Amino acid sequence: MGDSKTATKNLGVPDGYLAVPVSQADASAPLRLCVLVRRTPDPAAGSFVLLRDLHDGRVYLGCVVDAAGRLREWVELWVQNVDGLESGLPAYRETFSNSTLDKRWFEHAKAFRDLDPENFIETGWESTHPLPTCLDISGVQAVHPGTQDAGGRWELCRDDELLRKAGLPPYSTSLFRYLHQPAAGAQTRFVPVVAGDPQGPATVPVATALAGLDHHLAFNPQAGLMMTIGFAPLSFEDYVDLLGGKPWSGLMHGKKRLVFDGVYESLTDSTQVQSGSGHVFLGLHGKTGRFVEAYHLKLQLLAAIFGNVRGHIERHQLPFLNLGADSFRVGLKQLGTGLPFLWTARCALVKTGHSFALPVETSEFRYFIRAGNAGTSIYLPEGLSNSTRGSGNVRMRKMLPPERGQTVIEGTLVSQEPLSVSQHDLLWLRLPLPTGRVDLYGHVYAAESLAQGEVRFRTVAQQLSEPVVAALKAAEGTSFARSPFEVVPLLSSPCDLYSLGVLAVRTLLVDDKTTLAVALDELLSLARQVGAEHKPDVPLGQRIRAIFERERRYMESLGPHRIGCWGLSPEEGFRLLPPELWQDTLALLVQLFPGAGPDSICRDFGDVPPLALETVFNRPLEELEKLLVRSRSLILIDWKFNLEVGDAIRQCLGKTRG
């Protein structure tokens, strides 16, 4: 860190915090990559400012400081951590390993770099494991366990043969991790650093490796890969509320509120936010101008998140299956006398996906699972992780004629438990054959009435070896007892389309007088109604307008007055925003929800070309661009009169005539 007295000044760092370097190699560097640490740990939030907890890592608030200890830039520090991942994956977790997770981490880092290079700081730790790291708060420095006198530094052991000789799981094909001392050679010991790591004669407790460091903070004890991207202080919901006229409350860490310098200082003042001075172009036009401009800026935000998600899915050909409000953050810039603050917004995707592709041996079908338990979230479709697993008897009925040299099998699964399976779900079966076990994937299909607990299935076409095909052929008419099976919901990028639909509802239809749950329920109700009254020759926006004219409740719950917190009535909202524009906006929202009706972009959560998962976002982006062009004209027109003044004039004329 250089001169510790200079370093501890941490100019620009919030009071009560320190910027601590994350590597000893930074000690003499003119620019240092640091993590923000609270001098006195918060009883609930701890010492680090944890921004997000990912399924394979954690994201901390960090910064770049210069040699004088002056803060130059806020950043996010992504640190790989695989604790609990082994137990969180479904039954086929054996197909995942440290090597696949490392590759996935590197690919995500490369995508962040390529899609947003100005916001990415390359350190080399995206693909090369750093040393395990603890933080010495009193010395404001990073500490790497081990010394030259005691066998050298501890490092992550990635030598499969060395681990096997010690009777430990290999690195590349397991989810277990151990530290070792390369300088100690064959005498090295192994330190388990992942919860549940198998232990043996060659292992030693973590306390041995960290001897003398028990008073330090563990920052990256697993020597996980890292990634650094620029930090956007505003959460997605913070920015949406800001556009709607609410002030920003800052970033909370326990009971402490962190407020950042520059443009963000003015965002905490409700008077400045409401006046719009320096924040938007039309602030001087009162709530009329702010209303129209907020609508346009919210459309820009939605276009940005759709574009970000599409770009990442196109690159990886994997859905996210975990999108929500915490998947995005927004940063602002101060451009002198240039654009108002809110027009400089940069929306960043700050969360990687939870999906993994199942290893179905076919080029025609692709299925995805979600790492861990999805839990309950309003942003996720119902049943996202409702997989069913167990064991049952599998009766082989027949082998169907080969499809392009691939094998298709028809059979019956008998389970002691009642099975509620959709024909769209994926059925995984494992059968013991003389040639070894074989994994089969298929679907349940409707057939004649079967006994309780029985379902008929047909496998997808799979490329199997000749000995396996011969063994399956010989097994026709036989039964395999206690065969493990699992039923996985058919999930793909339409699930992410659903999540973005909920985010769009949060952006455009939630104000201080309604909740997201209520707004989403009302919109889905509207979607069902326009679906029931579907007329292919009538545009969706026109059908929505007819329903609005017939049913007052939609005017109140889904009117444009919900865009902001300015206390407008539905009628005032429709005077400020052309009804056709708003109804076309609702038409877009209705189409985002798979299976909601004939107007939906996707029929179900698997309705997407298997090798072009990003295409479900093409139509929403096109529609958003059209809406942006139309709303932009409302902002750039020559204001001949102010509608608020016009209202006052009409009231005066009415009194005079009276």
N, C-alpha and C positions, 0 to 999 in steps of 0.2 A: 504493500500500500504506500511505500515511501515514507515520508514524514508523517507519523501518526498524529501529531498535533494539527498539521494542516488537513489531514484526511478527516479527522473527527469534526471539523467545521461543517462539512456537508452542506455547502451553501445551496439553498433552494430546497433542501430536504425538510419535510414537515417537522415541527417540534416534537420531541419525544421519540424520534426514529433515527436510525443510522443506515447509511448505504455501505454495505459490506461486500467486498469483492468475492466472487464465487470461485476463484482459482488463485493459487499462489503465484501462478505465472503472470498475473496482472499486477503484481507488487510494484514493478518498475515501469509499467506501461504508461504512456501519456494519457491514454483513455482506458478506463476500467469499467468492466461489466459487473454490476453490483445487484444485490437483492436488498429490498427494503426490510429492515428488522426493527421491531419495537424495542426500545431500551428496557422497558419493564413489560413483560408479557401481559397481554390482556387475559383475564380469568377465563373468558369463553373463546376468544378468537386466537389466542396464542401470540407468538412472536412475529410470524410471517403474515403478510397480507395475501391470503389465499383468494385468488380471483375465481378459479374453477377447479373442481375435482373431477378428472376424467377417468374413464375405465382403465386406461393404461398410463396415467400420469397425473401430475398436478401442475397448476399454473400459478406462479407467484408474481406479485408486482415488483419490478426491478427498475433499474435506471443505468444510464451511462454517465460517469462523472469524469472530469478532467484531473490533471495533476494537482490542481489547487483544491480539489474536493468540490468543485462547482458542478451542480447537476446540469447536464446538457440535454438529456432526453429521457422520457419515461418509456419503459419497455415491459413486455410480458416475458417471463422466463418459464418456459415449458420444460419440465423435468420428468423423464420417463420413470414410472414406478409400477411394478407388476404385482404388488401385494393383492391377494384375493382374486386375481384373474383366473387362476387355475381352477378354483372352486366355483367361480361364477359362470364359466362357459357351460353350455349344454353337454349332452352325452357324448357328442363327437368332438370334444375339446382336444382329443389326442391329435387332431389334424393341425393344431396350432402349437407354436413353439417360440422360443426366444428369437430364433433366426427369422421367422415370419413376422414377429412383432417389430424387430429391428428394421427389417425391410420396409414394413408398412410405415414406421416412423419416418424413415428417410424419404419415402415417396410423398408423405404428407408435407414434410418440410420443403421438398422440391416444388410441390404444387403451390404452397404459400409463396415461395420465392418467385416462381414463374408468373403467377397470376397477380402478384402485388409486390414487385421487386423493390419499390421505394420504401416499403414498410417492413422489409425483411433484413435482419442483421446476420450475416453468415459468420459462424464461429468455428466450423469444422466438427463441432460436437453433434451435428445432425447425423453423422455416420460413424464417427469414432468415439468410443466411450471415454469420457473423462475419468480422472481418478475419483474414488469415493471422497466425499467432501463434508467436513464439519465447519462450523463458523465459530471463531473466537471473538465474542462480542467485546470483551475488554481490550483486546488488541486490534479490533476492527480488521480482521484478516481471515482468510480461508486457511484451513488446516487439512492436510491429507494424511490419513493414518499411516503409521509405519515410519521407521527410520533406517538409515543405511547400517547402523550398528546392530539392528535386530532383524536383519533379513531383507531390508528394502521396503519400498512402498507396497501397500496392499493395492491390488488391481483386480478388476473383474476377470475371472477365469473363463475363457472361451475355448480352451483346449479340451475337446471332447475326450481324446485318448487319455490325457492326464486325469480327468475326472473319473473315467471308467476304471483306471488302475487304482484309484482311491475308493472304489465301490460307490461312487456317486453318480446321479443322473447326468448325462451329457448336456452341454449347454444348448447345442443347436436343435435338439429334438425334444426338449422339455421346457417347462415354464419355471424351472428352479434356477437360482443364481447363487454363486459362491465367489468370495474374494480369495485371492491367494497372493503369495510373494514370489514373483518370477526369479528374483535374485537368490532365493533360498534353494532353487533347483528342486531335486527330488525330496528334499527335506521340508518342503513347504507344507503348511497346514491350510485348511480350507474353512472359511467363515461363512455360514449360511446367512443370507441377508433378505430372503423372501419368506414370508410366513408360510409354514408348512414344509420347508425344505427338509428332505431326508437327511439324517445325520449318521455318523459312524465314527470309527476309531480315528479317521484322518481329520475330523472337523473339530473346531474349537469355538467357544461361544463368542458372540459379537463383542462382549466386554473385553475379551483378550486383545482383539484387534484395536479396540478403541481405548486401550489402557491409558489413563491420564487425560482422556478427553471427555470424561463423563459430564463435565460442566459446560461443554460446548453444545451448540445447536446442530442437530443432524439436518443437513440440507439435501444432500444427494448420496445417502449411504449405500445405495445399490449400484452406484456408478452408471446410472441410466443415461441414455442419450438425451440431448438437450436441444432446444430450439428457441430463438429469440425473435420476436416481432414487436413492432411499435405498439404502444399502449393507447387505446382510445378510451378516455375517461368516462364517457356517457354510455350507460347501458341502453339497449334498444328501447325499453319502456321509458327510461328517463328522457330520451330524445323525443319520443312520441308525445309524452306529456308536455315537454317544453314547447313543441310546435302548437299544442293545444292551449297554451297560455299559462301553464304552471311553472313555477320556479324549480330549479334543480337543488336537491338536498345534499349533494356531494357524495363521496364514496365512503361508506361506513366500514370501519374495522373495529368490531366489538362496540364499545360505547363511544369511540372517537370518530369524528367526521373529518375526512381528508378532502380539502378543497384545493384545487390546482390553480396556478397562476395564469395570467394572460386572459384570454377570452372567457375562461370558465368562472372567473371571479364575479362577473356581472350576472351570471345565470342564476345565482342564488338570491338575487333581489327581485321580488315579485313585481315591484313597480317598474323596473327597467324591462323585465320580460313582457309585461302587459303593454307598456308604451311602445315597444318595438323599436326603439331608437337604436340604430346600429345593428339590429338583429335581422330585420326584414326590410324589403323595399317599401312596402305599402303601410308601414306603421302609422304614418301621418294621416291615413285615411280612416283611422279608427278601427273598430272591430270588423267593419266591412272589408277593408283591405287585408287585415290580418287573417280573416276567415278564408278568403280566396287563395291567398298565398300559402296558408297552412295546408290547404287541400292539395295544392300543387307539390309542395315539398314532401308531403306524405306519400304521394304517388312516386316521387323520385326515390324515396327511401325503399318502397316496395320493389321498384325496378332494380335497385341495387342488390337487395337480398336475393331476388330471383336470379339475377345474373351471377352473383357469387356462388350460389348453390349449383346452378347449371354448370358453371365452369369446373367446379371440383368434381361433380359427378361425371362429366364428360371425360375428364382426365383419368379418373380411377375406375369408372364403370362399376361403382359401388354406391348404393343409396346410403343416406345418413342414418335413418331410423331413430334419430334422437334430437331432431331440430326443435327448438323452442326459443323463447325470448332471450335466453342466456347464450344463444348461439351467435349473437351479433352484438357489436359495440360500435359507437359512433365517436369520431374525433372531429374537432373544429380547428380552424386556423384563423389567425388575424393577418389580414392582407393590407395593412395600412388604410388607405382611403378607398380600397377596392370593394369587393363584395361584402354585404352584411354577413355576420357570423354564420347564420343558419344556412346560407347558401354555399358555404365552404365545407359542409358536412361530408365526411368520408365514412361510409359504412364498411366495417370489416367483419368477415366471418372468422370467429375466434374459437370454434369448437370442431373437432374432428368427428367423423362418423363412428357409430357403434356397430356397423354391419360387417359381417364376414361372408364370403361366398362359400357355399357348401361344395365339397369336392365331388359333384356328380359327374361321372365320366361320360359326358356327352357334350357336343359343341352346340346343341340346339336348345337346351334348357339351362336356366341359371336361377338358383334359389339362394336366399340370403337369410342369415340368422343374426340376432342381436346379441352382442356380448353382455352377459349379466342380465339382471331382471329390470325390465323397463319401468316397473312401478306404475303409478297413476299420474298422468299429466294431461291437462286439457289440450295440450298441443299434439298429443299422440293419439292415433286411432285406437279405438277400443279393441282389446285382444291382441295387441302388438306382440306380447310375449306369452300368450296363452297356449303354450305347447303342452302336449299330453305325452307322457312317457310311461313305459311299463314293460311287461313281458307277456307273451301269449303264444298260442299255438298257430303255426302257419301251415295251411294246407295248400300244397302245390296242385293246381288244377291242370294247367297246360302251358306249354311254351308256344307262343304265337309265331307265325312266319316272320323271319328276320326282316327288319327295316334297314335297308342300306348296310347290311352286314352287322347290324346291332341287335341286341337281344331284348325281347319284350315278353314278360311273364304275367300270367293271370293266376290269382290265388285268393284265398280267404284267410282273414285274420280273426282269430277267436280270442277274446279277452274276458277275464272275470269281471272287469269293470265295464259299465255301459259306455259306449264310445259315441261321442257327438263330433262327427267329422264332416267337414265340407268337402265337396268334390274339388274345390280349389286348393285345399291344403296339401302339403307334401307329406307323404308317408315314408318313413325310413325304417328299413328292416335289416337285421343282421342274421344270416343263416350259417350254421356250421356245416361245411361240406368236407368230404374226404380230402379235397385239394386245399382246404383251409377255409376260413370264414370269408363271406362275401357280403358286401353292403349293397342293398337294392333300394331304389327310390321310385316312388310311384304315387298314384292318386286313387282315392276311393271313388267308385262310380255307382250310379243307381242301377239296381238289378232287381230280380225277384225278391220277394219278402224273405228275410233271413231270420234266424233265431236271435234272441237278445244277446248282445255282446259280439255279434258277428258282423263283419263288413267285407265286401268284395273289393279287391284292388287290382290294378293293372300298372305294371312298372313303366317308367319312361324308357325309351330306347337307350341302352347303355352298351358301350364297347367293352366286352368281357373277353378274357383269354379262352382259347379252345378247350383246355381242360376244365375250366369253370363252366362253360356252356354244356359240355358233355355231362358233368356232374349234375347240373340242374335238369337236363333232359332225363337223366336216369331217375331223378327224384320225383317225377310226375306221379301224382296220386298218393304221395307219402305226406306225412305230417311232421313238422319240426316243433318239438315241445320247448316251452320256456324261451322263445326267441325274443331278444330285446327289440323294442320298436319305439318310435317317437313320431308324433304328428306335429308338424311345423306349419304355422300359418303362412300362406303365400304372400310374401312381402317384397316390395321393390320401391322404385322412386315415386310411384303414386302416393305412398305413405308420406313422403316428404312434401308432396304437393298438398296433401291434407294439412300438414303442419304449417306450411306457408299460408294456406287459406285461413287458419286460425290467427296467424300473425297479422294478416290483412284485416281481419275483423277487429283485432285489438287496436290496429292503427287508425281505422276509419270510423268505427262504430261504438267506441267506449269513451265516455266522458265521466265527469264527476258525479253523474246521476244514474249511471248504470254500470253493470259489471260485465266482464268478459263472458262469464257463463250465461248470463241472460241474453247478451247480444248474439252469442253463437247459437243459442237455442232458437232465437227469433229468425236468424238467417237460415238455419237448416229447415225451419218450419216453412219459410218462404220458398226454399228450394223444393221441398216436397210438393207444395201447392202448385208452383209453376210446372213441375214435372207431371202432376196429375192433369193439368190443363194444357199439356204440350200440343203445340201446333207448329209443325215444321216450317210452314210458309210464313209465320209471323215472328219477327225478331224477338229475342228474349227480352230486351229492354222494353219493348212495347207491351209484352205480356205482363211484365212487372209493373209497368205504369197502370195498366188496367186493374190489377189487384190493389195497388195503392189507392186508386180512386174509389174502389169498392169497399175496402176494409181500412178503417181509420187507424187501427192499432199498429199497422206497419209504418204509417206516417210518423207515429210517435216513437216507435222502437228503432226504426231503421232509416230515419230521415237524415239529411245532411247536417242538421244542427248538432249531431253527435261528434262532428269533426273536432270541435274545441270546447273549452269550458267558459264560454262567454254568455251563457244564459239565453241563448236564442230559442225561439219557438220553431216548430217544424215549418210553419208558413214563412217565417223570416229566412230560414235556411234555404227554402226553395226559391225565394226572391233573389238571394245572393248567388245561388248556383243554379244554372239552367236545369230544369227537371230531367230533360233527356240525358244530360251529362251524368247526373247522379244515378239514374236508373241503369245506364250502361255500366256504371261503376259496380252497382249491385249485381248486374248480370255477370260480370267477371268473377265476383266473389262466389256466386252460386256455382259456377262451372269448376271451381277449384276442388270441390269435395267429391272424391270418387264414389260412384254408386248412388249419389243423391238423387239422380233422375236422368232422363234422356239427354239433358243438356250438359251433363258432367263430361269433362275432358277424358276421364278414365272410367271404365265400367266397374272396376274393382281395384284392389291394392296390388294386383299383379299385372294389370293391363298396360304393358309397355313392351316395345321390341327388346328382346333379351340382350342385344349388343348395341343398343342406342338408348340407354336409360335416361339421358338428358333431354330427350325429345318431348317429354311431358311438359316441359317448361317453355317450349317454343311459342305456343299460342298465348299463354299469359303475358309473356314479354312483348309480343306483338300488340296485344290489347292495351297493355300499360303504355306503350309508346303512343298509341292513338289518343288515349286519354290525356297524356302529358301534352301533346300538341294542342288539344282543345282547351285544356286548362291554362296553358301558357298564354293563349290569346286573351284570356280574361285579365291577366296581369299586365300585358304589354299594350293593351288598348289605351287610347287617349281618354283619360277620365274627364268626361264632360260635366259630370255631377257626382256628388257623393250621396249614396243611397240613404245614409242616415239623415243628411240634411233634407233630402227629398221627402223622407217620412215626416219630418217636422213641418215642412211646408204644406204637405197634404193635410196634416192635422189642423194647422192654422186655417187653411182654406175651408175645411169642414166646419170649424167653429164659426167662421165669418158667414158662410152660407146659412148656417143654422140660425 
